[in-house]
Amino acid sequence: MQKETKNQEKKKSNVFASLSLAWELGYTIALPIAILGFGGAYADKRLGTVPLFILIGIALAIIISGIGIYRKVKNIVN
């Protein structure tokens, strides 16, 4: 009985760790895109440069998200 309980606890722990990682990665991707995308849209609207700053913001967000994901994966692997 002890082994079964320990296995169940380990499985629950693994599920929570996986959900935690997925949550962190979601924020790592979503926040830069939302902030820089909306910031770019605002700048385009104020300056009249329709797609320029949105595209720059999204490109920067992709780079920032990629670096964040790389660092998280690097910490997990090491």
C-alpha positions as CSV (number, residue, x, y, z in Angstrom):
1,M,0.0,0.0,0.0
2,Q,2.8,2.4,0.8
3,K,4.3,2.1,-2.7
4,E,1.0,2.8,-4.4
5,T,0.5,5.9,-2.3
6,K,4.0,7.2,-3.1
7,N,3.5,6.5,-6.8
8,Q,0.2,8.4,-6.8
9,E,1.8,11.3,-4.9
10,K,4.7,11.3,-7.4
11,K,2.3,11.3,-10.4
12,K,0.4,14.3,-8.8
13,S,3.6,16.1,-8.3
14,N,4.7,15.5,-11.9
15,V,1.3,16.8,-13.1
16,F,1.5,19.9,-11.0
17,A,5.1,20.6,-12.1
18,S,4.0,20.2,-15.8
19,L,1.1,22.5,-15.3
20,S,3.3,25.0,-13.6
21,L,5.8,24.9,-16.4
22,A,3.1,25.3,-19.0
23,W,1.7,28.3,-17.1
24,E,5.1,30.0,-17.0
25,L,5.7,29.4,-20.6
26,G,2.3,30.8,-21.5
27,Y,3.1,34.0,-19.6
28,T,6.6,34.1,-21.1
29,I,5.0,34.1,-24.6
30,A,1.8,36.0,-24.0
31,L,3.0,39.0,-22.0
32,P,5.6,40.3,-24.4
33,I,3.3,39.9,-27.4
34,A,0.4,41.6,-25.7
35,I,2.5,44.5,-24.3
36,L,4.6,45.1,-27.4
37,G,1.8,44.4,-29.8
38,F,-0.6,46.9,-28.1
39,G,2.2,49.3,-27.6
40,G,3.1,49.1,-31.3
41,A,-0.6,49.6,-32.2
42,Y,-0.8,52.7,-30.0
43,A,2.4,54.1,-31.4
44,D,1.2,53.5,-35.0
45,K,-2.1,55.2,-34.2
46,R,-0.4,58.3,-32.7
47,L,2.2,58.6,-35.4
48,G,0.2,57.5,-38.4
49,T,2.6,54.7,-39.4
50,V,0.1,51.9,-39.7
51,P,1.9,48.6,-39.7
52,L,5.4,49.7,-38.8
53,F,5.5,49.6,-35.0
54,I,3.1,46.7,-34.7
55,L,5.5,44.6,-36.8
56,I,8.5,45.9,-34.8
57,G,6.7,45.1,-31.5
58,I,5.7,41.6,-32.6
59,A,9.3,40.9,-33.8
60,L,10.8,42.1,-30.5
61,A,8.2,40.1,-28.6
62,I,9.1,36.9,-30.5
63,I,12.8,37.5,-29.8
64,I,12.1,38.2,-26.1
65,S,9.8,35.2,-25.8
66,G,12.4,32.9,-27.5
67,I,15.1,34.0,-25.1
68,G,12.8,33.5,-22.1
69,I,11.9,30.0,-23.2
70,Y,15.5,29.1,-24.0
71,R,16.5,30.1,-20.5
72,K,13.7,28.1,-18.8
73,V,14.5,25.0,-20.9
74,K,18.2,25.4,-20.2
75,N,17.5,25.5,-16.4
76,I,15.4,22.4,-16.7
77,V,17.9,20.5,-18.7
78,N,20.9,21.4,-16.5
